[in-house]
Amino acid sequence: MIVRKISAIAAALTLFSASAFSQVLPVLGKNSLKDVIAAMTLEQKASLVVGTNRSYMAPPEAAPGMVVRPTPDFSAMIAQMQSEGASFEQAVTAFSQGKVAGAAGEGYKIDKLEIPGIVYADGPAGLRIDPTRRGDSNEYYCTAFPTSSVLAASFDTELVGEVTRAMGNEVKEYGVDVLLAPAMNIHRNPLCGRNFEYFSEDPVLAGKIAAAYINGIQSNGVGTSVKHFAVNNQETYRNGIDAHLTERALREIYLKGFEIAVKEAHPWTIMSSYNKINGVLASENKFVLTDILRGEWGFDGFVMTDWWAEENGARQIAAGNDLLMPGTQHQWDEIVDGVKSGRLDEALLDKAVENILRITLRTSTFNDYKYSNKPDLAQHAEITRRRGSEGMVLLKNDGALPFTKKTKKIALFGVDSYDTLVGGSGSGNVNRKYKVNLDEGLTLAGYRLTPSVSDEISSYVKQQKAGMSENFWTVPVIPEKPISSVMAIQAAKESDIAVFTIGRMAGEGGDRTLTEGDWFLSDAEMDNLRTVCEAFHAAKKKVVVVLNMGSIIEMASWKDLPDAILHAWLPGQEAGNSIADVLCGKVNPSGKLPTTIAVKYEDYPSANNFPFSNDNPSEVCYDEDIFVGYRHFDTKKVAPLYEFGFGMSYTSFSYSGLSVTPSGDGFDVKVTVTNNGKVAGKESVQIYVSAPKGRLLKAEKELKAFAKTALLEPGKSQTLSMHISNYDLSSWDSREEAWVADKGTYTVSAGASSKDIRLTGTYELR
Ligand code: BGC
């Protein structure tokens, strides 16, 4: 009682002395944002909207037409911290070493106003931070989860939810506030170096998968940064390339996925991209960042730039780009000078500050969350193994898979069988504790590897790797070792089956190339595949090819050689186990292609305009307009090799009872799927809609919804329900500057792929 009285008196005295003798500053969380902002100096506001430059990355090379600032001088910001009470040493240390080592960036903090510096870290396939710290014996490894291609190919929002809830838990438990993911640019061209970080050629698939991703991460109370907004569909000259496209293509293809993600999942933040959109840098593009994103879609978080994207800081703020990352002195100067000279309206700066502070209130750092630094990595590895296998796509199977009971001994070819690729390079690469290669996965699953093959290739791989080193931009690629026919014939005698892995590595900063060893098989790969197939087929044994890459390659020239082809993507650190689970039949593959595999590269509608147009490295013209991916192949009647949405199973499914019922703002679709085969499996159903003839040229059909069954035992059925709104049917009419859906009869198709349409119904739009 006495103690309580004394503290009450002390509190009253403190209050009295504070109000009587000093000015009480408002603080974040206790006072209104308005009051907190009113208490800030212009310099503090500028510091808050410019990151603290704590980044492990150097500024990029200048692209044509782009200015790259020298390493910034942060003297003004350090002076600012000193004026707030920090010693010079403290200020410098704070700049050079953030709260979480290896995070991509950190925000500015203002202690007097109780504004913390929030922490941002990559990336799409798991948290990217430093796994070890100087003077600290603890480890901070993160899980390399299945990459985005796997998530999209699953066509399964529930799967994405499970993976990203686990991923978000690592973000939270390692003290990071915002994960710089998901990345969701459209697969406009198969050679884009970051396609493994992106989802699909289709905006509805990309948007729904992204929404599930954001919801999963954010269910942990940490944020996401949906990137790269927008039209960042290539890495070549990414810092300055000007993408020319119609407003219709912009809205229907390149923004649609972001729109779905914003409306369905409310990401805390968005990351603007490096490129220009119709002449205006994405980070200075008011039309996209303010008019559309906030005005039309109601986005209520904040926008940050991609790292080092800058030309003019004041213009970025004025356009609605609230935070400039990782922050340069030059941007800070422009903002301060801009306001002083009247070129930047201070109200716009205040708005940016307010947007950042509103989100800051939700962060772990602000709420002083006591993170453990001990997420359950074993549990996350289990999720990675199980879910990684479910996004794999079985492209061909002439009775080779799953392995039969008689399969005991495997001849394992391909360097990537012994150095399996689990993720890409660049900021999307995760510092994982370990990875499981395919040789290990098969051995753990109880198979024996034919030593004459595995000993030779694995020691070659070890020897090659010894002389190579990995860095941020590149993960070394080991060339195939030539296989002699003597070796292949001997292996065919000794083994029950052959598995041949073909891998490709890619990552940010560069696109893939139309060359042998990248888009095409290398001579050594082609020769080895031929040699192995000849030897095994002569011995009446099968050959299975495993594709281990984040995107796709040319396949028409070799797909007839092997008996089965499994696209395993980059499935995360449990790769070897996940692939082995599918090969042996423990998991029935249920992934479907999120991107069309064309017969030849020239069949892609962007082929003539990638990575730039008119021999001008500063511009790329999206001449194909809205006809991207299957929209082009279907409408222009170009036969693909493997169509969008295609993927086989070890069982077979029939579709029945399609119903299309008007409901609310559109219609409900129901379809029943039955497993008619002999093993349990999952099936994803795709709903395509074809519009009646109307004002605008439309694609033959467009994906509008999809859903996946649970694991169906043989003979079992499940009815899937989806809703499609009239707005979903609409197209952007540039003449009317509006979304329009023509009245009339729409064909509603339920497909196992974009070509394998099983049932059709109709919907009348009146
Ligand atoms: C990448 C972003 C990434 C950022 C921070 C940039 O180079 O484009 O995707 O989030 O770096 O690492």
Boltz pocket constraint, residues with backbone or C-beta under 6 A from the ligand:
constraints:
  - pocket:
      binder: B
      contacts: [[A, 57], [A, 104], [A, 122], [A, 123], [A, 180], [A, 227], [A, 306], [A, 307], [A, 427], [A, 508]]
      max_distance: 6.0
